[in-house]
Amino acid sequence: MPGNAPLPCSVLLLAGGRGQRLGGRDKGLVEWRGRPLIAWLHAATRGLTDDLIISCNRNAERYAQWADQLVADESPDYPGPLAGIRAGLAAARHAHLLVLPCDAPLVDAALLDALLREAGDRPVMLHQGGFWEPLFSVLPRTLLPQIEHAWQSGERSPQRILRTLDPIAVECPVGDPRLANLNTPDLLETPRGSA
């Protein structure tokens, strides 16, 4: 149930994509302000958990320094973020899994706290301008059977499956720089909210 202090949680950083908008480069390892993007997310979440999981499909030896566990998609064709979420839920050691993309280095403690304070038996997702943001979410591990069933039925959209599970919305202002996905060369040079 929601309370005053965040529950202990596992953390999943999604770094398993193709990096198509970056010319195939491994997004989490692309440098921004002198550090790989994954290092910024590690710094933001390390204090929240003793179970930091990174979903990666290549460069596992490099990602290992920022993780307690690594998971990979079971198929080699980069089936998308739901595959990473599914693997993260299966591996998580705590009852709740905080899910974040590796390319959002401006995420801050207040945003993470807002998500974690709502953790219970329903998914919690950021909601911005009428749209759900499933890659900024907290998922109870008890949802794994429903997600697995949807996966086996051909579902590949995290948003579609999580919207069927009565999610709790954490409202976020439109254009909030903390959600900036630095996933193109231009955005890496001039991200929203850069100082």
N, C-alpha and C positions, 0 to 999 in steps of 0.2 A: 504494500500500500504506500502511497505517497507520504512522505514525512518531511521532517526538517533537514535531515542530513542525507546525502546520497547513499544509496546502498552500495555495498561492494559489488564490483562488476568486472567482467572481462571486457577487453577493448579489442575491436577488430579494425585495423587500418587496411583499406582496400587498395592494393597496388598491383593488381593482376591483369590490368588491361593491356591492349595492344599499343597504346600511345599513338594512335593514328594521327591526331592533330599535332603531334610533335614529331612527325616523320618516322614513327616507329620506335622512338627512344623510350626507354623505360621511365615512365613519368615520375615515379617516386624517387628516382635517383638523379633527376634533373636538378641542377643547382639553382637556388634563388637566395640572393643576399648571402652568398658564401657557404651555404649548407644545402644538402639535398632536401627536397621537399619532405621526404619521409622523416628527416631529423626534426623538422618543425613540429610535425604531428606527434612524434615520440615525446618531445619536450612538453607539449601541451597535455599529454595523457599519462605519462609515466607515473606521476604521483597518485593517479586514481586507481591503480591496479597492480596486482602481482601476476597478472595473466594478460600480457600484451601480445596479441596475435596479429601477424601480418599475412594477408593473402597475396601471394606473389606467384607468378608462373615462370619466372626466370630470375637470374641473379640472386638465388637464395643465399649464397655465401656472403653476399654484400648486405642483404637485408637482415641476416641473422643477428648482427650487432645491435639492432634496435628492437628485437623481439624476444619474448619468452617462448613463443611457438611460431612456426611457419605452417601455413596451409596452402594448398594449390588446388586448382580445379581438377576434377577427375578426368576431364577430356582436354585434349591439347588445342582445341580450336577457339579458345577465348570466348566462352559462351556468355560472358557478361557478368555484371556485379552480383546478380542473384546466386550465381555459382559460388562466388566468394563468401557471400553471407551464409549460404547453406553449409559450406565447409567450416566457417567460423563458429556457427551455432553448434555444430557437431563436436568441435574441439573445445569449446569454452568450458572453463572449470567453475564458473560462477553462474548463478541463476539468471543473470541479465547480461546482455552483450551490447555495449556501446559501439555503434557502427559509424565510421567516418571515412571519407575519401582521402587518399594520400595527397591530393592536389589542392587542399584548402588550408594553407599555413597560417591564415589569419584567425582561425577559430580560437576562441578564448575561454577562460575558466567560467565566466558568467554564462555563456551559451551552453557549455557542457553541464554545468550545474542545473540549468533550467530543464534540460532533457532528463537528467538523472533523478531530479526531485519528483518527477511524475512516474517513475518506474513502478510497475505493478504487474498485473496479469494481462495487460493489453500492450500492443506496440505503441511507442511514443515516437512521433516524427515532427520535425520542423515543418511549418506551414507558412508559406510566403506568397503574398499576392494571389491567394486562391489556389495555389499549387502545393502539393505535398513534396517534400524533399526526403525520399526514403534512404538516401545515403548519409543522412544526419539523423540517426534514430537510436532508440534503445529497445531491444527486443528481448522478451523473456524466452528462455530456452524451451519452455513448454510449447512454444509455437513451432518447434522443429517438425513435428509430424504433419501439420497443415502445410508448411512450406515444402516439405518433401513430397507430399501428395500432389501439390500444385506443380512442382518441378517434373514429377513423373508423368503428369498429364500434359506437359508441354509448355507450361508457363515459364517465361524468362524475364518478366518485368517485375522488379521489386515493388514498384508503386502499385501495380494492379493487385498483386497478392496481398500486400499489407493493407491496402484500402478495404479489402473484404474482411479484415480482422478487427474492425471497430477501433481504429487507432485514436490515440489522444494527440491533439494538436498542441504544439508549442509555437505560438505565433512569433514570427520574425519579420521586421520591417522589409519592405521591398527595397532592393538595392543594398541590403546590409553587407558591408565589405567583408565581414567575417565568413561569409559563405562564398566568397570569390574563388572560383575554380581556376587555378593558374595552369591551364592545360593547352595553351597555344604559345608559340614563341612571342607573339605580341603581348599577351597578358603577362608573361614572365618578365617582360621588360617594363611594363607600366600597369601593374595590377591596381584594381580598384582599392582604395583605402591605403595605398602605399604612402609611406611617410617621406 
